[in-house]
């Protein structure tokens, strides 16, 4: 099961709050998910029903905010 630690997540209030993205769109967990289980809204949202627990998002997150338990 995928777990998101929102205190570590760089996506808050519908935007990246770090300098990792610069002027570009973030290219991380939501973009790498092969089944579209992660979406960027006001915060990162995970649809557990779609998630296949592949771990791609864990590897893509630069801040260790996503873990596979």
PQR file of N, CA, C, O and H, with PARSE charges and radii, in Angstrom:
ATOM      1  N   UNK A   1       0.839  -1.186   0.000 -0.4000 1.5000
ATOM      2  CA  UNK A   1       0.000   0.000   0.000 -0.0000 2.0000
ATOM      3  C   UNK A   1       0.887   1.254   0.000  0.5500 1.7000
ATOM      4  O   UNK A   1       1.847   1.346   0.765 -0.5500 1.4000
ATOM      5  N   UNK A   2       0.558   2.191  -0.848 -0.4000 1.5000
ATOM      6  CA  UNK A   2       1.294   3.449  -0.954 -0.0000 2.0000
ATOM      7  C   UNK A   2       0.814   4.418   0.133  0.5500 1.7000
ATOM      8  O   UNK A   2      -0.383   4.542   0.393 -0.5500 1.4000
ATOM      9  H   UNK A   2      -0.222   2.116  -1.469  0.4000 1.0000
ATOM     10  N   UNK A   3       1.767   5.092   0.752 -0.4000 1.5000
ATOM     11  CA  UNK A   3       1.454   6.097   1.777 -0.0000 2.0000
ATOM     12  C   UNK A   3       2.168   7.400   1.406  0.5500 1.7000
ATOM     13  O   UNK A   3       3.322   7.388   0.980 -0.5500 1.4000
ATOM     14  H   UNK A   3       2.739   4.992   0.541  0.4000 1.0000
ATOM     15  N   UNK A   4       1.467   8.515   1.574 -0.4000 1.5000
ATOM     16  CA  UNK A   4       2.041   9.830   1.281 -0.0000 2.0000
ATOM     17  C   UNK A   4       2.227  10.597   2.580  0.5500 1.7000
ATOM     18  O   UNK A   4       1.287  10.749   3.361 -0.5500 1.4000
ATOM     19  H   UNK A   4       0.528   8.525   1.920  0.4000 1.0000
ATOM     20  N   UNK A   5       3.451  11.084   2.809 -0.4000 1.5000
ATOM     21  CA  UNK A   5       3.755  11.936   3.963 -0.0000 2.0000
ATOM     22  C   UNK A   5       3.688  13.378   3.467  0.5500 1.7000
ATOM     23  O   UNK A   5       4.636  13.887   2.868 -0.5500 1.4000
ATOM     24  H   UNK A   5       4.214  10.961   2.175  0.4000 1.0000
ATOM     25  N   UNK A   6       2.573  14.015   3.721 -0.4000 1.5000
ATOM     26  CA  UNK A   6       2.355  15.367   3.183 -0.0000 2.0000
ATOM     27  C   UNK A   6       3.304  16.407   3.775  0.5500 1.7000
ATOM     28  O   UNK A   6       3.485  17.470   3.182 -0.5500 1.4000
ATOM     29  H   UNK A   6       1.804  13.602   4.208  0.4000 1.0000
ATOM     30  N   UNK A   7       3.907  16.132   4.913 -0.4000 1.5000
ATOM     31  CA  UNK A   7       4.866  17.085   5.483 -0.0000 2.0000
ATOM     32  C   UNK A   7       6.147  17.135   4.649  0.5500 1.7000
ATOM     33  O   UNK A   7       6.866  18.133   4.692 -0.5500 1.4000
ATOM     34  H   UNK A   7       3.760  15.268   5.394  0.4000 1.0000
ATOM     35  N   UNK A   8       6.446  16.078   3.892 -0.4000 1.5000
ATOM     36  CA  UNK A   8       7.635  16.026   3.030 -0.0000 2.0000
ATOM     37  C   UNK A   8       7.327  16.362   1.577  0.5500 1.7000
ATOM     38  O   UNK A   8       8.238  16.660   0.804 -0.5500 1.4000
ATOM     39  H   UNK A   8       5.862  15.267   3.857  0.4000 1.0000
ATOM     40  N   UNK A   9       6.073  16.320   1.204 -0.4000 1.5000
ATOM     41  CA  UNK A   9       5.668  16.485  -0.191 -0.0000 2.0000
ATOM     42  C   UNK A   9       5.937  17.914  -0.682  0.5500 1.7000
ATOM     43  O   UNK A   9       5.691  18.882   0.038 -0.5500 1.4000
ATOM     44  H   UNK A   9       5.333  16.078   1.831  0.4000 1.0000
ATOM     45  N   UNK A  10       6.440  18.032  -1.906 -0.4000 1.5000
ATOM     46  CA  UNK A  10       6.745  19.361  -2.468 -0.0000 2.0000
ATOM     47  C   UNK A  10       5.527  20.020  -3.112  0.5500 1.7000
ATOM     48  O   UNK A  10       5.594  21.191  -3.486 -0.5500 1.4000
ATOM     49  H   UNK A  10       6.639  17.246  -2.490  0.4000 1.0000
ATOM     50  N   UNK A  11       4.413  19.291  -3.251 -0.4000 1.5000
ATOM     51  CA  UNK A  11       3.215  19.834  -3.904 -0.0000 2.0000
ATOM     52  C   UNK A  11       2.206  20.265  -2.851  0.5500 1.7000
ATOM     53  O   UNK A  11       1.603  19.428  -2.180 -0.5500 1.4000
ATOM     54  H   UNK A  11       4.359  18.340  -2.947  0.4000 1.0000
ATOM     55  N   UNK A  12       2.024  21.576  -2.708 -0.4000 1.5000
ATOM     56  CA  UNK A  12       1.079  22.135  -1.743 -0.0000 2.0000
ATOM     57  C   UNK A  12       0.339  23.299  -2.385  0.5500 1.7000
ATOM     58  O   UNK A  12       0.917  24.047  -3.173 -0.5500 1.4000
ATOM     59  H   UNK A  12       2.514  22.256  -3.253  0.4000 1.0000
ATOM     60  N   UNK A  13      -0.925  23.452  -2.054 -0.4000 1.5000
ATOM     61  CA  UNK A  13      -1.716  24.575  -2.578 -0.0000 2.0000
ATOM     62  C   UNK A  13      -1.637  24.689  -4.103  0.5500 1.7000
ATOM     63  O   UNK A  13      -1.504  25.785  -4.647 -0.5500 1.4000
ATOM     64  H   UNK A  13      -1.395  22.844  -1.414  0.4000 1.0000
ATOM     65  N   UNK A  14      -1.719  23.559  -4.771 -0.4000 1.5000
ATOM     66  CA  UNK A  14      -1.746  23.483  -6.237 -0.0000 2.0000
ATOM     67  C   UNK A  14      -0.471  23.923  -6.923  0.5500 1.7000
ATOM     68  O   UNK A  14      -0.504  24.328  -8.085 -0.5500 1.4000
ATOM     69  H   UNK A  14      -1.828  22.668  -4.329  0.4000 1.0000
ATOM     70  N   UNK A  15       0.669  23.850  -6.219 -0.4000 1.5000
ATOM     71  CA  UNK A  15       1.931  24.212  -6.853 -0.0000 2.0000
ATOM     72  C   UNK A  15       3.107  23.569  -6.133  0.5500 1.7000
ATOM     73  O   UNK A  15       3.000  23.158  -4.978 -0.5500 1.4000
ATOM     74  H   UNK A  15       0.696  23.520  -5.275  0.4000 1.0000
ATOM     75  N   UNK A  16       4.220  23.490  -6.831 -0.4000 1.5000
ATOM     76  CA  UNK A  16       5.447  22.988  -6.239 -0.0000 2.0000
ATOM     77  C   UNK A  16       6.021  24.098  -5.362  0.5500 1.7000
ATOM     78  O   UNK A  16       6.156  25.239  -5.803 -0.5500 1.4000
ATOM     79  H   UNK A  16       4.307  23.823  -7.770  0.4000 1.0000
ATOM     80  N   UNK A  17       6.350  23.764  -4.141 -0.4000 1.5000
ATOM     81  CA  UNK A  17       6.840  24.776  -3.196 -0.0000 2.0000
ATOM     82  C   UNK A  17       8.359  24.720  -3.019  0.5500 1.7000
ATOM     83  O   UNK A  17       8.904  25.325  -2.096 -0.5500 1.4000
ATOM     84  H   UNK A  17       6.240  22.837  -3.783  0.4000 1.0000
ATOM     85  N   UNK A  18       9.033  23.995  -3.901 -0.4000 1.5000
ATOM     86  CA  UNK A  18      10.488  23.934  -3.845 -0.0000 2.0000
ATOM     87  C   UNK A  18      11.053  24.511  -5.134  0.5500 1.7000
ATOM     88  O   UNK A  18      10.311  24.877  -6.044 -0.5500 1.4000
ATOM     89  H   UNK A  18       8.590  23.503  -4.651  0.4000 1.0000
ATOM     90  N   UNK A  19      12.341  24.584  -5.196 -0.4000 1.5000
ATOM     91  CA  UNK A  19      12.980  25.085  -6.416 -0.0000 2.0000
ATOM     92  C   UNK A  19      13.256  23.964  -7.411  0.5500 1.7000
ATOM     93  O   UNK A  19      13.868  24.199  -8.452 -0.5500 1.4000
ATOM     94  H   UNK A  19      12.945  24.286  -4.456  0.4000 1.0000
ATOM     95  N   UNK A  20      12.806  22.737  -7.101 -0.4000 1.5000
ATOM     96  CA  UNK A  20      13.128  21.602  -7.982 -0.0000 2.0000
ATOM     97  C   UNK A  20      12.503  21.736  -9.359  0.5500 1.7000
ATOM     98  O   UNK A  20      13.055  21.236 -10.339 -0.5500 1.4000
ATOM     99  H   UNK A  20      12.308  22.545  -6.255  0.4000 1.0000
ATOM    100  N   UNK A  21      11.376  22.393  -9.446 -0.4000 1.5000
ATOM    101  CA  UNK A  21      10.663  22.474 -10.726 -0.0000 2.0000
ATOM    102  C   UNK A  21      10.992  23.733 -11.511  0.5500 1.7000
ATOM    103  O   UNK A  21      10.838  23.762 -12.732 -0.5500 1.4000
ATOM    104  H   UNK A  21      10.927  22.799  -8.650  0.4000 1.0000
ATOM    105  N   UNK A  22      11.435  24.755 -10.834 -0.4000 1.5000
ATOM    106  CA  UNK A  22      11.700  26.011 -11.509 -0.0000 2.0000
ATOM    107  C   UNK A  22      10.445  26.518 -12.194  0.5500 1.7000
ATOM    108  O   UNK A  22       9.379  26.569 -11.582 -0.5500 1.4000
ATOM    109  H   UNK A  22      11.560  24.732  -9.842  0.4000 1.0000
ATOM    110  N   UNK A  23      10.562  26.890 -13.446 -0.4000 1.5000
ATOM    111  CA  UNK A  23       9.410  27.357 -14.200 -0.0000 2.0000
ATOM    112  C   UNK A  23       8.707  26.225 -14.939  0.5500 1.7000
ATOM    113  O   UNK A  23       7.683  26.444 -15.586 -0.5500 1.4000
ATOM    114  H   UNK A  23      11.428  26.849 -13.944  0.4000 1.0000
ATOM    115  N   UNK A  24       9.248  25.026 -14.845 -0.4000 1.5000
ATOM    116  CA  UNK A  24       8.683  23.883 -15.551 -0.0000 2.0000
ATOM    117  C   UNK A  24       7.646  23.185 -14.667  0.5500 1.7000
ATOM    118  O   UNK A  24       7.622  23.359 -13.449 -0.5500 1.4000
ATOM    119  H   UNK A  24      10.079  24.848 -14.319  0.4000 1.0000
ATOM    120  N   UNK A  25       6.806  22.404 -15.307 -0.4000 1.5000
ATOM    121  CA  UNK A  25       5.860  21.578 -14.562 -0.0000 2.0000
ATOM    122  C   UNK A  25       6.631  20.480 -13.845  0.5500 1.7000
ATOM    123  O   UNK A  25       7.656  20.000 -14.330 -0.5500 1.4000
ATOM    124  H   UNK A  25       6.825  22.263 -16.297  0.4000 1.0000
ATOM    125  N   UNK A  26       6.130  20.102 -12.707 -0.4000 1.5000
ATOM    126  CA  UNK A  26       6.769  19.031 -11.938 -0.0000 2.0000
ATOM    127  C   UNK A  26       6.737  17.743 -12.753  0.5500 1.7000
ATOM    128  O   UNK A  26       5.763  17.469 -13.454 -0.5500 1.4000
ATOM    129  H   UNK A  26       5.298  20.492 -12.313  0.4000 1.0000
ATOM    130  N   UNK A  27       7.783  16.970 -12.659 -0.4000 1.5000
ATOM    131  CA  UNK A  27       7.859  15.695 -13.356 -0.0000 2.0000
ATOM    132  C   UNK A  27       8.224  14.632 -12.328  0.5500 1.7000
ATOM    133  O   UNK A  27       9.385  14.238 -12.211 -0.5500 1.4000
ATOM    134  H   UNK A  27       8.574  17.192 -12.089  0.4000 1.0000
ATOM    135  N   UNK A  28       7.225  14.174 -11.589 -0.4000 1.5000
ATOM    136  CA  UNK A  28       7.496  13.243 -10.501 -0.0000 2.0000
ATOM    137  C   UNK A  28       6.452  12.167 -10.398  0.5500 1.7000
ATOM    138  O   UNK A  28       6.130  11.493 -11.377 -0.5500 1.4000
ATOM    139  H   UNK A  28       6.282  14.494 -11.684  0.4000 1.0000
ATOM    140  N   UNK A  29       5.922  12.011  -9.198 -0.4000 1.5000
ATOM    141  CA  UNK A  29       5.052  10.874  -8.883 -0.0000 2.0000
ATOM    142  C   UNK A  29       3.809  10.778  -9.759  0.5500 1.7000
ATOM    143  O   UNK A  29       3.480   9.692 -10.237 -0.5500 1.4000
ATOM    144  H   UNK A  29       6.183  12.559  -8.403  0.4000 1.0000
ATOM    145  N   UNK A  30       3.125  11.866  -9.976 -0.4000 1.5000
ATOM    146  CA  UNK A  30       1.880  11.822 -10.762 -0.0000 2.0000
ATOM    147  C   UNK A  30       2.157  11.483 -12.222  0.5500 1.7000
ATOM    148  O   UNK A  30       1.374  10.779 -12.860 -0.5500 1.4000
ATOM    149  H   UNK A  30       3.392  12.748  -9.587  0.4000 1.0000
ATOM    150  N   UNK A  31       3.253  11.975 -12.741 -0.4000 1.5000
ATOM    151  CA  UNK A  31       3.576  11.760 -14.146 -0.0000 2.0000
ATOM    152  C   UNK A  31       4.090  10.342 -14.403  0.5500 1.7000
ATOM    153  O   UNK A  31       3.893   9.806 -15.494 -0.5500 1.4000
ATOM    154  H   UNK A  31       3.889  12.547 -12.223  0.4000 1.0000
ATOM    155  N   UNK A  32       4.733   9.740 -13.431 -0.4000 1.5000
ATOM    156  CA  UNK A  32       5.318   8.415 -13.614 -0.0000 2.0000
ATOM    157  C   UNK A  32       4.322   7.287 -13.387  0.5500 1.7000
ATOM    158  O   UNK A  32       4.554   6.167 -13.842 -0.5500 1.4000
ATOM    159  H   UNK A  32       4.892  10.175 -12.545  0.4000 1.0000
ATOM    160  N   UNK A  33       3.221   7.553 -12.695 -0.4000 1.5000
ATOM    161  CA  UNK A  33       2.257   6.501 -12.351 -0.0000 2.0000
ATOM    162  C   UNK A  33       1.663   5.884 -13.623  0.5500 1.7000
ATOM    163  O   UNK A  33       1.024   6.585 -14.407 -0.5500 1.4000
ATOM    164  H   UNK A  33       3.033   8.463 -12.326  0.4000 1.0000
ATOM    165  N   UNK A  34       1.871   4.573 -13.834 -0.4000 1.5000
ATOM    166  CA  UNK A  34       1.418   3.951 -15.075 -0.0000 2.0000
ATOM    167  C   UNK A  34      -0.099   3.755 -15.183  0.5500 1.7000
ATOM    168  O   UNK A  34      -0.613   3.478 -16.266 -0.5500 1.4000
ATOM    169  H   UNK A  34       2.390   4.003 -13.197  0.4000 1.0000
ATOM    170  N   UNK A  35      -0.812   3.900 -14.064 -0.4000 1.5000
ATOM    171  CA  UNK A  35      -2.266   3.684 -14.093 -0.0000 2.0000
ATOM    172  C   UNK A  35      -3.064   4.935 -13.728  0.5500 1.7000
ATOM    173  O   UNK A  35      -4.285   4.867 -13.589 -0.5500 1.4000
ATOM    174  H   UNK A  35      -0.395   4.126 -13.184  0.4000 1.0000
ATOM    175  N   UNK A  36      -2.389   6.075 -13.572 -0.4000 1.5000
ATOM    176  CA  UNK A  36      -3.079   7.327 -13.266 -0.0000 2.0000
ATOM    177  C   UNK A  36      -3.722   7.371 -11.889  0.5500 1.7000
ATOM    178  O   UNK A  36      -4.745   8.026 -11.691 -0.5500 1.4000
ATOM    179  H   UNK A  36      -1.397   6.131 -13.686  0.4000 1.0000
ATOM    180  N   UNK A  37      -3.111   6.663 -10.935 -0.4000 1.5000
ATOM    181  CA  UNK A  37      -3.676   6.634  -9.580 -0.0000 2.0000
ATOM    182  C   UNK A  37      -3.332   7.877  -8.769  0.5500 1.7000
ATOM    183  O   UNK A  37      -3.965   8.147  -7.749 -0.5500 1.4000
ATOM    184  H   UNK A  37      -2.280   6.131 -11.096  0.4000 1.0000
ATOM    185  N   UNK A  38      -2.329   8.641  -9.217 -0.4000 1.5000
ATOM    186  CA  UNK A  38      -1.906   9.854  -8.508 -0.0000 2.0000
ATOM    187  C   UNK A  38      -2.252  11.061  -9.353  0.5500 1.7000
ATOM    188  O   UNK A  38      -1.953  11.102 -10.546 -0.5500 1.4000
ATOM    189  H   UNK A  38      -1.814   8.422 -10.046  0.4000 1.0000
ATOM    190  N   UNK A  39      -2.883  12.043  -8.733 -0.4000 1.5000
ATOM    191  CA  UNK A  39      -3.231  13.287  -9.431 -0.0000 2.0000
ATOM    192  C   UNK A  39      -2.771  14.481  -8.618  0.5500 1.7000
ATOM    193  O   UNK A  39      -2.669  14.422  -7.393 -0.5500 1.4000
ATOM    194  H   UNK A  39      -3.127  12.009  -7.764  0.4000 1.0000
ATOM    195  N   UNK A  40      -2.496  15.561  -9.325 -0.4000 1.5000
ATOM    196  CA  UNK A  40      -2.112  16.828  -8.677 -0.0000 2.0000
ATOM    197  C   UNK A  40      -3.344  17.707  -8.596  0.5500 1.7000
ATOM    198  O   UNK A  40      -3.872  18.151  -9.615 -0.5500 1.4000
ATOM    199  H   UNK A  40      -2.579  15.608 -10.320  0.4000 1.0000
ATOM    200  N   UNK A  41      -3.788  17.948  -7.407 -0.4000 1.5000
ATOM    201  CA  UNK A  41      -4.903  18.865  -7.169 -0.0000 2.0000
ATOM    202  C   UNK A  41      -4.369  19.916  -6.211  0.5500 1.7000
ATOM    203  O   UNK A  41      -3.241  20.374  -6.390 -0.5500 1.4000
ATOM    204  H   UNK A  41      -3.359  17.588  -6.579  0.4000 1.0000
ATOM    205  N   UNK A  42      -5.127  20.313  -5.211 -0.4000 1.5000
ATOM    206  CA  UNK A  42      -4.562  21.225  -4.219 -0.0000 2.0000
ATOM    207  C   UNK A  42      -3.413  20.547  -3.482  0.5500 1.7000
ATOM    208  O   UNK A  42      -2.459  21.204  -3.065 -0.5500 1.4000
ATOM    209  H   UNK A  42      -6.044  19.940  -5.066  0.4000 1.0000
ATOM    210  N   UNK A  43      -3.511  19.216  -3.323 -0.4000 1.5000
ATOM    211  CA  UNK A  43      -2.444  18.371  -2.813 -0.0000 2.0000
ATOM    212  C   UNK A  43      -2.356  17.150  -3.739  0.5500 1.7000
ATOM    213  O   UNK A  43      -3.213  16.961  -4.602 -0.5500 1.4000
ATOM    214  H   UNK A  43      -4.286  18.682  -3.662  0.4000 1.0000
ATOM    215  N   UNK A  44      -1.340  16.341  -3.560 -0.4000 1.5000
ATOM    216  CA  UNK A  44      -1.247  15.093  -4.306 -0.0000 2.0000
ATOM    217  C   UNK A  44      -2.332  14.160  -3.777  0.5500 1.7000
ATOM    218  O   UNK A  44      -2.463  13.977  -2.566 -0.5500 1.4000
ATOM    219  H   UNK A  44      -0.644  16.494  -2.858  0.4000 1.0000
ATOM    220  N   UNK A  45      -3.095  13.583  -4.669 -0.4000 1.5000
ATOM    221  CA  UNK A  45      -4.154  12.654  -4.259 -0.0000 2.0000
ATOM    222  C   UNK A  45      -3.874  11.286  -4.863  0.5500 1.7000
ATOM    223  O   UNK A  45      -3.430  11.163  -6.005 -0.5500 1.4000
ATOM    224  H   UNK A  45      -2.989  13.732  -5.652  0.4000 1.0000
ATOM    225  N   UNK A  46      -4.148  10.259  -4.058 -0.4000 1.5000
ATOM    226  CA  UNK A  46      -3.928   8.892  -4.471 -0.0000 2.0000
ATOM    227  C   UNK A  46      -5.242   8.125  -4.460  0.5500 1.7000
ATOM    228  O   UNK A  46      -5.955   8.095  -3.456 -0.5500 1.4000
ATOM    229  H   UNK A  46      -4.509  10.358  -3.131  0.4000 1.0000
ATOM    230  N   UNK A  47      -5.546   7.509  -5.591 -0.4000 1.5000
ATOM    231  CA  UNK A  47      -6.736   6.667  -5.694 -0.0000 2.0000
ATOM    232  C   UNK A  47      -6.291   5.223  -5.458  0.5500 1.7000
ATOM    233  O   UNK A  47      -5.768   4.566  -6.359 -0.5500 1.4000
ATOM    234  H   UNK A  47      -4.967   7.533  -6.406  0.4000 1.0000
ATOM    235  N   UNK A  48      -6.507   4.740  -4.229 -0.4000 1.5000
ATOM    236  CA  UNK A  48      -6.054   3.398  -3.861 -0.0000 2.0000
ATOM    237  C   UNK A  48      -6.701   2.319  -4.736  0.5500 1.7000
ATOM    238  O   UNK A  48      -6.098   1.272  -4.972 -0.5500 1.4000
ATOM    239  H   UNK A  48      -6.932   5.273  -3.497  0.4000 1.0000
ATOM    240  N   UNK A  49      -7.906   2.564  -5.211 -0.4000 1.5000
ATOM    241  CA  UNK A  49      -8.593   1.578  -6.055 -0.0000 2.0000
ATOM    242  C   UNK A  49      -7.867   1.365  -7.386  0.5500 1.7000
ATOM    243  O   UNK A  49      -7.903   0.265  -7.937 -0.5500 1.4000
ATOM    244  H   UNK A  49      -8.396   3.414  -5.020  0.4000 1.0000
ATOM    245  N   UNK A  50      -7.209   2.403  -7.907 -0.4000 1.5000
ATOM    246  CA  UNK A  50      -6.458   2.297  -9.158 -0.0000 2.0000
ATOM    247  C   UNK A  50      -5.019   1.826  -8.942  0.5500 1.7000
ATOM    248  O   UNK A  50      -4.416   1.226  -9.832 -0.5500 1.4000
ATOM    249  H   UNK A  50      -7.180   3.297  -7.459  0.4000 1.0000
ATOM    250  N   UNK A  51      -4.479   2.099  -7.769 -0.4000 1.5000
ATOM    251  CA  UNK A  51      -3.062   1.837  -7.477 -0.0000 2.0000
ATOM    252  C   UNK A  51      -2.752   0.342  -7.560  0.5500 1.7000
ATOM    253  O   UNK A  51      -3.490  -0.490  -7.031 -0.5500 1.4000
ATOM    254  H   UNK A  51      -4.969   2.586  -7.046  0.4000 1.0000
ATOM    255  N   UNK A  52      -1.643   0.016  -8.238 -0.4000 1.5000
ATOM    256  CA  UNK A  52      -1.214  -1.377  -8.361 -0.0000 2.0000
ATOM    257  C   UNK A  52       0.034  -1.656  -7.507  0.5500 1.7000
ATOM    258  O   UNK A  52       0.645  -2.717  -7.633 -0.5500 1.4000
ATOM    259  H   UNK A  52      -1.044   0.691  -8.668  0.4000 1.0000
ATOM    260  N   UNK A  53       0.405  -0.720  -6.655 -0.4000 1.5000
ATOM    261  CA  UNK A  53       1.549  -0.862  -5.736 -0.0000 2.0000
ATOM    262  C   UNK A  53       2.844  -1.219  -6.459  0.5500 1.7000
ATOM    263  O   UNK A  53       3.622  -2.042  -5.975 -0.5500 1.4000
ATOM    264  H   UNK A  53      -0.092   0.142  -6.553  0.4000 1.0000
ATOM    265  N   UNK A  54       3.074  -0.602  -7.614 -0.4000 1.5000
ATOM    266  CA  UNK A  54       4.278  -0.910  -8.387 -0.0000 2.0000
ATOM    267  C   UNK A  54       5.521  -0.235  -7.815  0.5500 1.7000
ATOM    268  O   UNK A  54       6.637  -0.706  -8.033 -0.5500 1.4000
ATOM    269  H   UNK A  54       2.443   0.066  -8.007  0.4000 1.0000
ATOM    270  N   UNK A  55       5.335   0.876  -7.076 -0.4000 1.5000
ATOM    271  CA  UNK A  55       6.457   1.581  -6.470 -0.0000 2.0000
ATOM    272  C   UNK A  55       7.130   2.606  -7.350  0.5500 1.7000
ATOM    273  O   UNK A  55       8.114   3.216  -6.932 -0.5500 1.4000
ATOM    274  H   UNK A  55       4.428   1.259  -6.899  0.4000 1.0000
ATOM    275  N   UNK A  56       6.633   2.816  -8.556 -0.4000 1.5000
ATOM    276  CA  UNK A  56       7.255   3.801  -9.452 -0.0000 2.0000
ATOM    277  C   UNK A  56       7.236   5.195  -8.835  0.5500 1.7000
ATOM    278  O   UNK A  56       8.201   5.946  -8.976 -0.5500 1.4000
ATOM    279  H   UNK A  56       5.834   2.320  -8.896  0.4000 1.0000
ATOM    280  N   UNK A  57       6.163   5.542  -8.161 -0.4000 1.5000
ATOM    281  CA  UNK A  57       6.050   6.863  -7.542 -0.0000 2.0000
ATOM    282  C   UNK A  57       7.037   7.034  -6.390  0.5500 1.7000
ATOM    283  O   UNK A  57       7.532   8.135  -6.148 -0.5500 1.4000
ATOM    284  H   UNK A  57       5.380   4.931  -8.046  0.4000 1.0000
ATOM    285  N   UNK A  58       7.319   5.941  -5.680 -0.4000 1.5000
ATOM    286  CA  UNK A  58       8.289   5.980  -4.580 -0.0000 2.0000
ATOM    287  C   UNK A  58       9.657   6.370  -5.130  0.5500 1.7000
ATOM    288  O   UNK A  58      10.342   7.225  -4.569 -0.5500 1.4000
ATOM    289  H   UNK A  58       6.917   5.047  -5.876  0.4000 1.0000
ATOM    290  N   UNK A  59      10.042   5.740  -6.227 -0.4000 1.5000
ATOM    291  CA  UNK A  59      11.330   6.037  -6.863 -0.0000 2.0000
ATOM    292  C   UNK A  59      11.368   7.451  -7.439  0.5500 1.7000
ATOM    293  O   UNK A  59      12.416   8.098  -7.415 -0.5500 1.4000
ATOM    294  H   UNK A  59       9.485   5.046  -6.683  0.4000 1.0000
ATOM    295  N   UNK A  60      10.242   7.937  -7.952 -0.4000 1.5000
ATOM    296  CA  UNK A  60      10.194   9.247  -8.605 -0.0000 2.0000
ATOM    297  C   UNK A  60      10.209  10.411  -7.619  0.5500 1.7000
ATOM    298  O   UNK A  60      10.639  11.510  -7.969 -0.5500 1.4000
ATOM    299  H   UNK A  60       9.391   7.412  -7.971  0.4000 1.0000
ATOM    300  N   UNK A  61       9.747  10.186  -6.396 -0.4000 1.5000
ATOM    301  CA  UNK A  61       9.661  11.281  -5.418 -0.0000 2.0000
ATOM    302  C   UNK A  61      11.047  11.633  -4.892  0.5500 1.7000
ATOM    303  O   UNK A  61      11.700  10.813  -4.247 -0.5500 1.4000
ATOM    304  H   UNK A  61       9.397   9.293  -6.111  0.4000 1.0000
ATOM    305  N   UNK A  62      11.488  12.845  -5.168 -0.4000 1.5000
ATOM    306  CA  UNK A  62      12.814  13.310  -4.770 -0.0000 2.0000
ATOM    307  C   UNK A  62      12.909  13.617  -3.282  0.5500 1.7000
ATOM    308  O   UNK A  62      14.007  13.784  -2.752 -0.5500 1.4000
ATOM    309  H   UNK A  62      10.957  13.511  -5.692  0.4000 1.0000
ATOM    310  N   UNK A  63      11.775  13.691  -2.611 -0.4000 1.5000
ATOM    311  CA  UNK A  63      11.764  14.146  -1.221 -0.0000 2.0000
ATOM    312  C   UNK A  63      11.401  13.068  -0.213  0.5500 1.7000
ATOM    313  O   UNK A  63      11.257  13.354   0.976 -0.5500 1.4000
ATOM    314  H   UNK A  63      10.883  13.555  -3.041  0.4000 1.0000
ATOM    315  N   UNK A  64      11.251  11.832  -0.675 -0.4000 1.5000
ATOM    316  CA  UNK A  64      10.929  10.736   0.238 -0.0000 2.0000
ATOM    317  C   UNK A  64       9.554  10.846   0.858  0.5500 1.7000
ATOM    318  O   UNK A  64       9.321  10.338   1.954 -0.5500 1.4000
ATOM    319  H   UNK A  64      11.368  11.600  -1.640  0.4000 1.0000
ATOM    320  N   UNK A  65       8.634  11.513   0.159 -0.4000 1.5000
ATOM    321  CA  UNK A  65       7.301  11.728   0.693 -0.0000 2.0000
ATOM    322  C   UNK A  65       6.372  10.543   0.449  0.5500 1.7000
ATOM    323  O   UNK A  65       5.298  10.455   1.045 -0.5500 1.4000
ATOM    324  H   UNK A  65       8.823  11.926  -0.731  0.4000 1.0000
ATOM    325  N   UNK A  66       6.788   9.634  -0.428 -0.4000 1.5000
ATOM    326  CA  UNK A  66       5.933   8.487  -0.765 -0.0000 2.0000
ATOM    327  C   UNK A  66       6.664   7.213  -0.379  0.5500 1.7000
ATOM    328  O   UNK A  66       7.848   7.036  -0.667 -0.5500 1.4000
ATOM    329  H   UNK A  66       7.660   9.705  -0.912  0.4000 1.0000
ATOM    330  N   UNK A  67       5.928   6.335   0.278 -0.4000 1.5000
ATOM    331  CA  UNK A  67       6.521   5.061   0.677 -0.0000 2.0000
ATOM    332  C   UNK A  67       5.564   3.925   0.352  0.5500 1.7000
ATOM    333  O   UNK A  67       4.356   4.125   0.220 -0.5500 1.4000
ATOM    334  H   UNK A  67       4.967   6.479   0.512  0.4000 1.0000
ATOM    335  N   UNK A  68       6.123   2.742   0.228 -0.4000 1.5000
ATOM    336  CA  UNK A  68       5.356   1.540  -0.039 -0.0000 2.0000
ATOM    337  C   UNK A  68       5.411   0.686   1.221  0.5500 1.7000
ATOM    338  O   UNK A  68       6.476   0.232   1.637 -0.5500 1.4000
ATOM    339  H   UNK A  68       7.104   2.580   0.336  0.4000 1.0000
ATOM    340  N   UNK A  69       4.251   0.479   1.813 -0.4000 1.5000
ATOM    341  CA  UNK A  69       4.192  -0.275   3.072 -0.0000 2.0000
ATOM    342  C   UNK A  69       3.573  -1.626   2.850  0.5500 1.7000
ATOM    343  O   UNK A  69       3.438  -2.406   3.793 -0.5500 1.4000
ATOM    344  H   UNK A  69       3.385   0.848   1.475  0.4000 1.0000
TER
END
